[in-house]
Amino acid sequence: MQVEDLGCAIDGRALLDAVSFSIAAGESLALLGPSGAGKSLVLRCLLGLAPAQAKVTGTLCWGERRVPLADRGALAELRGRGLALVPQAAAASLDPMRTVGDQLREVCALHDTDSRPRERLVEVGLSPELVDRHPHALSGGQAQRVALALALACRPSVLLADEPMASLDCVGQAALVELLARRCEAEQVALVLVSHDLARAVGCCSRALVLDRGSVVAGGSLATLLAAPPEPTTAALVAAARRT
Ligand SMILES: Nc1ncnc2c1ncn2[C@@H]1O[C@H](COP(=O)(O)OP(=O)(O)OP(=O)(O)O)[C@@H](O)[C@H]1O
């Protein structure tokens, strides 16, 4: 997947400007930056879910296809098939009226993937007994893992994870990041992980793109960015990571 020159403006205000990056099968890329940098908006634009009033420009190269990022219909076709999302607030993204197992079975049926809800729960480190629970009876960490299982059940080529560990404690965050990396590697799914926490991304991604005020300010291997941050935004992220 290659993103070329993604731009997004609302009411004439540029929120994203010339954001470009690529990711290959099985690769992992961290999308880093301070609050308000535009990280979540990048994901929303790729999913065709930018705010209705937004003017989106640029191109998504998907294999041989070149999809204009303004074409929400074409992006909707990729959504949940080529591209799947693990949202920040996973609990809110689950259907409160239906059991975890029913939701997994529905996604598997939609995407013609093997429906083994219990095994899918075990794959994300959960007890198979959770299959009969409703979302209100899950902890925050369990809900995040169910959301990951649902996203992987779509058999996506690229998994977009929007701060999936935001609501968890330190131990839970580290475990979820490790799980994300492990499952994506096992299923050869490319991972784009949005985070404001460079320390967390290190456990999971080899490359990073740093955004600030809607523009890319740095990019490259995470190890190199950590060792020699090329500009102030990256330096601030590295300093914060060293404090944790
Ligand atoms: N629906 C909207 N209408 C107007 N502006 C918006 C809308 N959604 C996002 N923005 C603006 O776009 C910018 C980027 O927001 P975004 O949520 O992508 O930041 P972020 O980097 O993900 O931040 P955080 O780490 O705090 O989640 C912000 O200035 C935000 O106010």
PDBQT file of the ligand as one rigid body, heavy atoms in Angstrom, charges set to zero:
ROOT
HETATM    1  N1  LIG A 301     -14.459  16.646  12.453  1.00  0.00    +0.000 N 
HETATM    2  C1  LIG A 301     -13.496  17.556  12.559  1.00  0.00    +0.000 A 
HETATM    3  N2  LIG A 301     -13.762  18.866  12.308  1.00  0.00    +0.000 NA
HETATM    4  C2  LIG A 301     -12.795  19.799  12.396  1.00  0.00    +0.000 A 
HETATM    5  N3  LIG A 301     -11.517  19.524  12.743  1.00  0.00    +0.000 NA
HETATM    6  C3  LIG A 301     -11.195  18.243  13.013  1.00  0.00    +0.000 A 
HETATM    7  C4  LIG A 301     -12.160  17.199  12.927  1.00  0.00    +0.000 A 
HETATM    8  N4  LIG A 301     -11.538  16.029  13.261  1.00  0.00    +0.000 NA
HETATM    9  C5  LIG A 301     -10.261  16.343  13.535  1.00  0.00    +0.000 A 
HETATM   10  N5  LIG A 301     -10.046  17.667  13.394  1.00  0.00    +0.000 N 
HETATM   11  C6  LIG A 301      -8.790  18.387  13.607  1.00  0.00    +0.000 C 
HETATM   12  O1  LIG A 301      -7.774  17.712  12.896  1.00  0.00    +0.000 OA
HETATM   13  C7  LIG A 301      -6.535  17.816  13.605  1.00  0.00    +0.000 C 
HETATM   14  C8  LIG A 301      -5.934  16.445  13.741  1.00  0.00    +0.000 C 
HETATM   15  O2  LIG A 301      -6.745  15.659  14.618  1.00  0.00    +0.000 OA
HETATM   16  P1  LIG A 301      -6.413  14.137  14.919  1.00  0.00    +0.000 P 
HETATM   17  O3  LIG A 301      -7.523  13.590  15.740  1.00  0.00    +0.000 OA
HETATM   18  O4  LIG A 301      -6.087  13.435  13.662  1.00  0.00    +0.000 OA
HETATM   19  O5  LIG A 301      -5.081  14.277  15.814  1.00  0.00    +0.000 OA
HETATM   20  P2  LIG A 301      -4.211  13.126  16.476  1.00  0.00    +0.000 P 
HETATM   21  O6  LIG A 301      -2.801  13.312  16.032  1.00  0.00    +0.000 OA
HETATM   22  O7  LIG A 301      -4.815  11.781  16.226  1.00  0.00    +0.000 OA
HETATM   23  O8  LIG A 301      -4.329  13.525  18.025  1.00  0.00    +0.000 OA
HETATM   24  P3  LIG A 301      -4.507  12.617  19.360  1.00  0.00    +0.000 P 
HETATM   25  O9  LIG A 301      -3.171  11.952  19.588  1.00  0.00    +0.000 OA
HETATM   26  O10 LIG A 301      -4.820  13.627  20.401  1.00  0.00    +0.000 OA
HETATM   27  O11 LIG A 301      -5.625  11.639  19.115  1.00  0.00    +0.000 OA
HETATM   28  C9  LIG A 301      -6.844  18.493  14.928  1.00  0.00    +0.000 C 
HETATM   29  O12 LIG A 301      -6.481  19.854  14.814  1.00  0.00    +0.000 OA
HETATM   30  C10 LIG A 301      -8.349  18.338  15.073  1.00  0.00    +0.000 C 
HETATM   31  O13 LIG A 301      -8.902  19.400  15.806  1.00  0.00    +0.000 OA
ENDROOT
TORSDOF 0
